[in-house]
């Protein structure tokens, strides 16, 4: 349910699992992702704090890293960019196993996005492009869509509207294929903003109206 964008349904199932067994770290992590998608920031933060504490007690480096990365994303949402970078970099030190390549790539992509927000565009492009290659090789279409959209935003911020539009279209197509409606709307908002920056008012209105209908 969570992967298919039904965050509220996912949260109910995951909370039921945790009510039956509070020690299920994987379920607690999945619940944090559902709460993040629901934009329930207080519940999201509380779940991540609980996950971090339990993981440290058990010496579970994987879930400790996942919790730190999530807390970094939470700090990012609150525009605490220095805290976000520190937490995400700390999380990467917990991902050392052969199965951790995708988690590492996700953290690197986030660091790239944070660099872009702060105007460090060359660093941002380098980090996000590194992550994108890993996701492409692994066939992780949802992550390819996410990083492509963020790279598109960065290109638009640099005035590269053609490159940005191509990346947005790729993200849009993948999110349509996967049926990720909220994420699809998020890409449409970025397309609308890019069209506004390029003074294509009618195109911007069409994209933003479509996004608004999905959000509604």
C-alpha positions as CSV (number, residue, x, y, z in Angstrom):
1,X,0.0,0.0,0.0
2,X,2.8,2.4,0.8
3,X,4.7,1.8,-2.4
4,X,1.5,2.3,-4.4
5,X,1.0,5.7,-2.7
6,X,-1.8,4.7,-0.3
7,X,0.0,6.1,2.7
8,X,-2.9,6.3,5.1
9,X,-3.8,2.7,4.5
10,X,-0.2,1.7,4.9
11,X,0.1,3.6,8.2
12,X,-2.9,1.7,9.6
13,X,-1.6,-1.7,8.8
14,X,1.9,-0.9,10.1
15,X,0.6,0.6,13.3
16,X,-1.4,-2.6,13.8
17,X,1.7,-4.7,13.4
18,X,3.6,-2.5,15.9
19,X,0.7,-2.7,18.4
20,X,1.1,-6.5,18.2
21,X,5.0,-6.4,18.4
22,X,6.6,-3.0,19.2
23,X,10.0,-4.4,18.5
24,X,9.5,-4.7,14.8
25,X,12.2,-2.2,13.6
26,X,11.4,-2.8,9.9
27,X,7.7,-2.0,10.5
28,X,8.6,1.1,12.5
29,X,10.8,2.3,9.6
30,X,8.1,1.7,7.0
31,X,5.6,3.5,9.3
32,X,8.0,6.5,9.3
33,X,7.9,6.5,5.5
34,X,4.1,6.4,5.4
35,X,4.0,9.3,7.9
36,X,6.5,11.3,5.8
37,X,4.3,10.8,2.7
38,X,1.2,11.9,4.7
39,X,3.2,15.0,5.9
40,X,2.4,14.2,9.5
41,X,5.7,15.8,10.6
42,X,5.2,15.4,14.4
43,X,4.3,11.7,14.1
44,X,7.1,11.1,11.6
45,X,9.7,12.6,13.9
46,X,8.4,10.7,16.9
47,X,8.6,7.4,15.0
48,X,12.1,8.1,13.8
49,X,13.3,9.0,17.3
50,X,11.8,5.7,18.6
51,X,13.5,3.8,15.8
52,X,16.9,5.4,16.5
53,X,16.7,4.6,20.2
54,X,15.7,1.0,19.7
55,X,18.3,0.4,17.0
56,X,21.0,1.8,19.2
57,X,20.0,-0.4,22.1
58,X,20.1,-3.5,19.8
59,X,23.3,-2.4,18.0
60,X,21.4,-2.5,14.7
61,X,23.5,-0.3,12.4
62,X,21.2,-0.7,9.4
63,X,18.1,0.7,11.2
64,X,20.2,3.3,13.0
65,X,21.4,4.6,9.6
66,X,17.8,4.6,8.2
67,X,16.6,6.5,11.3
68,X,19.4,9.1,11.0
69,X,18.7,9.5,7.3
70,X,15.0,10.0,8.0
71,X,15.8,12.6,10.7
72,X,18.0,14.4,8.2
73,X,15.1,14.5,5.8
74,X,12.9,15.8,8.6
75,X,15.4,18.6,9.3
76,X,15.5,19.4,5.6
77,X,11.7,19.8,5.6
78,X,12.1,22.3,8.4
79,X,14.8,24.1,6.4
80,X,17.5,23.2,8.9
81,X,19.9,22.4,6.1
82,X,23.2,22.2,8.1
83,X,21.5,19.7,10.5
84,X,20.1,17.8,7.6
85,X,23.5,17.4,5.9
86,X,25.1,16.3,9.2
87,X,22.5,13.7,9.9
88,X,22.5,12.3,6.4
89,X,26.3,12.1,6.3
90,X,26.2,10.4,9.7
91,X,23.7,7.9,8.3
92,X,26.0,7.0,5.4
93,X,28.7,5.8,7.9
94,X,26.2,3.0,9.0
95,X,25.8,1.7,5.4
96,X,28.8,-0.5,4.7
97,X,27.4,-3.8,3.6
98,X,27.1,-5.1,0.0
99,X,23.3,-4.7,0.2
100,X,23.6,-1.1,1.1
101,X,24.3,0.4,-2.3
102,X,20.8,1.7,-2.8
103,X,20.6,3.2,0.7
104,X,24.0,4.9,0.1
105,X,22.8,6.2,-3.2
106,X,19.6,7.7,-1.6
107,X,21.7,9.5,0.9
108,X,24.1,10.8,-1.7
109,X,21.1,12.0,-3.8
110,X,19.7,13.9,-0.7
111,X,23.1,15.5,-0.1
112,X,23.0,16.6,-3.8
113,X,19.6,18.2,-3.4
114,X,20.7,20.0,-0.2
115,X,23.7,21.3,-2.0
116,X,21.4,22.6,-4.8
117,X,19.1,24.4,-2.4
118,X,22.2,26.2,-1.0
119,X,23.4,27.2,-4.4
120,X,26.3,24.7,-4.6
121,X,25.3,23.6,-8.1
122,X,28.4,21.8,-9.3
123,X,28.5,19.7,-6.2
124,X,24.7,19.0,-6.4
125,X,24.9,17.9,-10.0
126,X,27.9,15.6,-9.2
127,X,26.2,13.9,-6.3
128,X,22.8,13.5,-7.9
129,X,24.2,12.2,-11.1
130,X,26.2,9.6,-9.1
131,X,23.1,8.4,-7.4
132,X,21.1,8.4,-10.6
133,X,23.5,5.9,-12.2
134,X,23.1,3.5,-9.2
135,X,19.3,3.7,-9.4
136,X,19.2,3.2,-13.1
137,X,21.5,0.2,-12.9
138,X,19.2,-1.3,-10.2
139,X,16.0,-0.6,-12.1
140,X,14.7,1.5,-9.3
141,X,12.2,3.5,-11.3
142,X,10.7,5.4,-8.4
143,X,14.1,6.7,-7.3
144,X,15.1,7.5,-10.9
145,X,11.9,9.6,-11.1
146,X,12.7,11.3,-7.8
147,X,16.3,12.2,-8.6
148,X,15.4,13.2,-12.2
149,X,12.9,15.6,-10.9
150,X,15.4,17.1,-8.4
151,X,18.0,17.4,-11.1
152,X,15.4,19.1,-13.3
153,X,14.8,21.7,-10.5
154,X,18.5,22.3,-10.2
155,X,18.8,22.9,-14.0
156,X,15.9,25.3,-14.0
157,X,17.6,27.2,-11.1
158,X,20.7,27.5,-13.3
159,X,18.6,28.8,-16.2
160,X,18.9,25.5,-18.2
161,X,15.3,25.2,-19.1
162,X,15.6,22.7,-21.9
163,X,17.7,20.3,-19.8
164,X,15.3,20.8,-16.9
165,X,12.2,20.1,-19.0
166,X,13.7,16.8,-20.3
167,X,14.4,15.6,-16.8
168,X,10.9,16.6,-15.6
169,X,9.3,14.7,-18.6
170,X,11.3,11.6,-17.6
171,X,10.1,11.9,-14.0
172,X,6.5,12.5,-15.1
173,X,6.5,9.4,-17.4
174,X,7.9,7.1,-14.7
175,X,5.5,8.3,-12.0
176,X,2.6,7.9,-14.4
177,X,3.8,4.3,-15.2
178,X,4.1,3.6,-11.4
179,X,0.7,5.1,-10.5
180,X,2.3,7.4,-7.9
181,X,-0.3,10.2,-8.0
182,X,1.1,12.5,-5.3
183,X,4.6,12.3,-6.7
184,X,3.2,12.9,-10.2
185,X,1.5,16.1,-8.9
186,X,4.8,17.1,-7.3
187,X,6.5,16.8,-10.7
188,X,3.7,18.8,-12.4
189,X,4.2,21.6,-9.8
190,X,7.9,21.7,-10.8
191,X,7.0,21.8,-14.5
192,X,4.6,24.6,-13.8
193,X,7.2,26.6,-11.9
194,X,9.7,26.1,-14.7
195,X,7.2,27.3,-17.3
196,X,6.5,30.4,-15.2
197,X,10.2,31.1,-15.0
198,X,10.4,30.7,-18.8
199,X,7.4,33.0,-19.1
200,X,5.2,30.2,-20.7
201,X,2.1,31.2,-18.7
202,X,-0.5,29.1,-20.5
203,X,1.7,25.9,-20.1
204,X,2.3,26.7,-16.4
205,X,-1.5,27.1,-15.8
206,X,-2.2,23.8,-17.4
207,X,0.4,21.9,-15.4
208,X,-0.5,23.6,-12.1
209,X,-4.3,23.0,-12.6
210,X,-3.6,19.3,-13.3
211,X,-1.5,19.1,-10.1
212,X,-4.1,20.9,-8.1
213,X,-6.8,18.4,-9.3
214,X,-4.6,15.5,-8.1
215,X,-3.9,17.0,-4.7
216,X,-7.6,17.8,-4.2
